[in-house]
Amino acid sequence: MDPKLLEILVCPVCKGPLDYRKADKELVCRPCRLAYAIRDGIPVMLADEARTLTAEDVQQ
């Protein structure tokens, strides 16, 4: 992921910051407990396609 892109991307639901999880290829919003997939280097920033995180996922 491009570091400059990571600086400007925010959660589409709460507009909060996102954590980049390189190993999982996801951008994570801890407050919303959502993970946005990164496919072919492009973040899929659609709330309907986000994965809901478990309590364990959020703490990683």
Secondary structure, DSSP 4 states (H G I P E B T S, - for coil): --HHHHHH---TTT----EEETTTTEEEETTTTEEEEEETTEE---GGGPEEPPHHHHH-
